[in-house]
């Protein structure tokens, strides 16, 4: 069934306003309309959303009580969420095989609102819907993918809480690999969705970033049997592969694990992490896939460096590593060598943001070390903020609570909890950070996976451009040795301010409507690009 989801109506203007002539596929939004195919069941497995003692198959309906207001009493039925994905793809595309993005939403492994937050649903979350549509508008096929929920943050000891959370992440890893195999199986049986199985990118948002980052590295039994993942009394592994199956989703006790789409590869090619973390930095080893990230430097849940993960003030697991330490180690190991040294405005903004926080403290109170390439710190100034790309409102939260049979006050509490770390939430703010994330990630996808346009953002000395006067207070002129095809102006945060197509060797721009500050001009001809800094005083 094809349709445009209701959340897309909020972002249609955002997408259409971004379209312009002469842009580059996989970098810029070149497709004005998107086709969606929703609620595709990609696997069946055992969920513990109702408790670990009561695993239930995904998609199954089970009685959970009796309604005594009827005569005779009637069963109260609960349908376990199915393992589903939605496909987003550019409408009218003539390319038969496109890179596949597996997109993973946030939510702390619990249903939206019940998780104490205003986000956590693939079909409802504003940012998730915008990102999926925006990637598709750039020419990618996107599988907006659900994974199993269920864990217990109220367990009495930290090792028990850590095990419960890590089991949830482990099930998420199994589910995402089942989704990859599902897409590969479809490819070999007609390729319904027109994907390129040699270019599969995992994009994780929040909790989804946790899954993506862990999936990229967990491949040894010893990694899930570190001391912090052992029962403090028995010293037995809290993640038992004999029960849960292995990290690919094979084996285990059939009551807790059902392998799906057996016989196809679970491999991926790149990971993009938005505010996620890894269970232990030792998991990350040479040979793991390239990884880039955006992350709030004051994130209160997944720390920017290495610290304790906490939910609602409760310590869940110690010494988890956020994007700064993960990406720095990936760079050091050579895992990111496929990502070239980029000089696009978003990368320059990321470098400036990184340099601005060196020596400051993250939310744990740990000192932030040297800047890391392929990481864009989002420095919002809001203590605890980890998801500046989110948009939500109180009315939506109350409605979602009531739809689940919860009091309106529960929705209000979820709204206030999310508002506490995102006090200036707005659609404009969300869109700005979404734009910066896309602008930072897409050139890395293109260059790492050698897509068309893979020189985008790589500085070329073959273009000779004079920019004058600089600094300036009003007008700036560009004098090039070649015909200027386009000029894109970005602010210091990487936000696109203006894009024009001069098609001449010399061009003058009026900057009087711009606020004073630092900007970056990306000047390109047919096959080369150069970036110049402009100071507006």
DAVENBEL-V932393 format. One record per backbone hydrogen bond with DSSP energy under -0.5 kcal/mol. NH is the residue of the N-H (numbers start at 0). CO is the residue of the C=O. Records with the same first field share a line. If there is no record, write none. Layout:
# DAVENBEL-V932393
NH: CO + CO
This chain:
# DAVENBEL-V932393
2: 35
4: 2
7: 4
8: 4 + 5
9: 5 + 6
10: 6 + 7
11: 7
14: 10
15: 11
16: 12
17: 14
18: 14 + 15
22: 19
24: 22
25: 137
26: 23
27: 23
29: 27 + 136
30: 136
31: 29
34: 88
36: 86
37: 0
39: 84
40: 38
41: 39 + 82
42: 82
46: 44 + 55
47: 148
50: 47
53: 50
55: 46
57: 44
58: 79
59: 56
61: 77
63: 75
64: 75
66: 73
67: 65
69: 66
73: 66
75: 64
76: 74
77: 61
79: 59 + 77
82: 42
83: 81
84: 39
85: 143
86: 36
87: 85 + 141
88: 34
90: 32
92: 89
97: 193
99: 195 + 198
100: 140
101: 99 + 200
102: 100 + 142
103: 202
104: 144
109: 106
111: 119
112: 116
113: 111
114: 110
115: 112
123: 120
124: 120
125: 390
128: 124
129: 125
130: 126
131: 127
132: 128
133: 129
134: 130
135: 131
136: 132
137: 133 + 134
138: 135
139: 134
140: 98
141: 87 + 139
142: 100
143: 85 + 141
144: 102 + 142
145: 83
149: 108
152: 150
154: 151
160: 156
161: 157
162: 158
163: 159
164: 160
165: 161
166: 162
167: 163
168: 164
169: 165
170: 166
171: 167
172: 168
173: 169
174: 170
175: 171
176: 172
177: 173
178: 174
179: 175
180: 176
181: 177
182: 178
183: 179
184: 180
185: 181
186: 182
187: 183
188: 184 + 185
189: 186
190: 185
193: 190
195: 97
196: 194
198: 195
200: 99 + 198
201: 269
202: 101 + 200
203: 201 + 271
204: 103
205: 203 + 273
207: 204
208: 205
209: 205
210: 206
211: 207
212: 208
213: 209
214: 210
215: 211
216: 213
217: 213
218: 216
222: 219
223: 219 + 220
224: 221
225: 222
228: 225
229: 226
230: 235
234: 230
237: 228
238: 228
239: 237
240: 238
242: 239
243: 239
244: 240
245: 249
248: 245
252: 242
255: 252
256: 252
263: 260
268: 199
269: 199
270: 289
271: 201
272: 291
273: 203
274: 272 + 293
277: 320
282: 279
283: 280
287: 284
289: 268
291: 270
292: 373
293: 272
294: 375
296: 377
298: 295
299: 383
302: 300
306: 319
308: 316
309: 300
310: 313
313: 310
314: 312
315: 308
316: 308
319: 306
320: 277
321: 304
323: 303
324: 303
325: 321
326: 322
327: 323
328: 324
329: 325
330: 326
331: 327
332: 328
333: 329 + 330
334: 329
335: 329
336: 333
338: 335
339: 337
341: 339
342: 456
347: 343
348: 344
349: 345
350: 346
351: 347
352: 348
353: 349
354: 350
355: 351
356: 352 + 353
357: 353 + 354
358: 367
359: 356
361: 365
364: 361
367: 359
374: 371
375: 292
376: 374
377: 294
378: 376
379: 377
382: 380
383: 297
384: 381
389: 386
396: 392
397: 393
398: 394
399: 395
400: 396
401: 397
402: 398
403: 399 + 400
404: 401
405: 400
409: 406
410: 406
411: 407
412: 408
413: 409
414: 410
415: 411
416: 412
417: 413
418: 414
419: 415
420: 416 + 417
421: 417 + 418
424: 421
429: 425
430: 426
431: 427
432: 428
433: 429
434: 430
435: 431
436: 432
437: 433
438: 434
439: 435
440: 436
441: 437
442: 438
443: 439 + 440
444: 440
445: 441
446: 442
447: 443
448: 444
450: 445
453: 450
455: 452
457: 454
458: 456
459: 528
462: 459
463: 461
464: 462
465: 478
466: 464
467: 465 + 476
470: 534
471: 534
475: 508
476: 467
477: 506
478: 465
479: 477 + 504
480: 463
483: 503
484: 482 + 523
485: 523
486: 499
487: 521
488: 497
489: 487 + 519
490: 494
491: 517
493: 490
496: 488
497: 488
499: 486
502: 483
503: 483
506: 477
508: 475
510: 473 + 508
513: 510
516: 535
518: 533
519: 489
520: 531
521: 487 + 519
522: 520 + 529
523: 485
524: 527
529: 522
531: 520
533: 518
535: 516 + 533
536: 471 + 534
